[in-house]
């Protein structure tokens, strides 16, 4: 069964890179450039969520959306990988309950390894 990854990234060029990386590995990828409502994430049944911490123009930052999602839907075990170039990104990821954190810029092979591990 094809794995489905949601990528929430406000930079359209980086979003396109994510889509290319994952689709070359036969993952179905949904790209959003603004943070959706937590209900959308829960209803769609993704296998992995990757989101930037800073989402310009969005209602939520990635860490806020992660925290709300984890609190509102504790039975939903969809793993969340937060990404950021910010120096305190790992702290923000830990505080909001993210399953994993990666610094930007990222290594493609490392991203694929972590994504695969998170999806099981």
C-alpha positions in Angstrom: 0.0 0.0 0.0 1.3 3.4 -0.9 2.3 5.6 2.0 0.7 9.1 2.1 2.8 12.0 3.4 1.4 15.5 4.2 4.0 18.3 3.9 3.1 21.7 5.3 5.7 24.2 4.1 5.2 27.9 3.3 8.1 28.1 0.9 6.8 26.9 -2.4 10.2 26.0 -3.8 11.0 23.8 -0.8 7.5 22.2 -1.1 8.3 21.3 -4.7 11.6 19.7 -3.5 9.8 17.6 -0.9 7.2 16.5 -3.5 10.0 15.5 -5.9 12.0 13.6 -3.2 9.0 11.6 -1.9 7.3 10.9 -5.2 10.6 9.5 -6.6 10.4 7.0 -3.8 6.8 6.2 -4.7 5.2 8.0 -1.7 1.9 9.8 -2.4 2.5 13.4 -1.3 0.0 16.2 -0.4 1.5 19.7 -0.1 -0.1 22.5 1.8 1.5 26.0 1.9 -0.5 27.1 5.0 -1.4 25.2 8.1 -4.7 23.4 7.9 -7.2 22.9 10.7 -6.3 19.9 12.9 -9.5 18.2 11.9 -8.3 18.1 8.3 -5.2 16.2 9.3 -7.2 13.7 11.4 -9.8 13.1 8.7 -7.3 12.4 5.8 -5.4 9.5 7.4 -1.8 10.4 6.5 1.1 8.0 7.3 3.4 10.9 8.1 3.2 14.7 8.6 6.2 16.9 7.9 5.8 20.5 8.7 8.0 23.6 9.0 7.8 25.4 12.4 7.5 28.8 10.9 4.5 29.0 8.6 4.2 32.6 7.4 0.6 33.6 6.6 -0.9 30.7 8.5 -3.2 30.6 11.5 -0.8 28.4 13.3 3.0 27.8 13.4 4.0 24.2 12.9 4.7 23.7 16.6 1.4 25.1 17.6 -0.5 22.9 15.1 1.5 19.9 16.3 0.6 20.6 20.0 -3.1 21.2 19.2 -3.3 18.1 17.0 -1.6 15.9 19.6 -3.9 17.2 22.4 -7.1 17.1 20.4 -6.6 13.7 18.9 -4.5 11.6 21.3 -5.6 8.4 19.7 -4.3 9.5 16.3 -0.8 8.1 16.1 0.2 9.8 12.9 3.9 10.7 13.4 4.9 14.3 13.0 8.3 15.4 11.8 9.0 19.1 12.5 11.6 21.0 10.5 13.2 24.4 11.0 16.4 26.4 10.5 15.8 28.0 13.9 18.3 27.3 16.6 15.7 26.3 19.1 13.7 24.1 16.8 14.5 20.9 18.6 13.2 22.5 21.9 10.0 23.6 20.2 9.5 20.2 18.7 10.0 18.4 22.0 7.7 20.8 23.8 4.8 20.3 21.3 5.1 16.5 21.2 6.6 16.1 17.8 7.9 12.6 17.1 11.1 13.8 15.3 12.9 17.0 14.5 15.3 17.9 11.6 17.3 21.0 11.0 17.1 22.8 7.7 19.0 22.6 5.4 18.5 18.9 5.5 20.3 15.9 3.9 17.9 14.1 1.5 19.1 10.6 2.5 18.7 11.4 6.2 15.2 12.8 5.5 14.2 9.6 3.6 15.7 7.4 6.3 13.8 9.2 9.1 10.5 9.3 7.1 10.7 5.6 6.4 11.4 4.8 10.1 8.6 7.0 11.3 6.1 5.3 9.0 7.2 1.9 10.0 
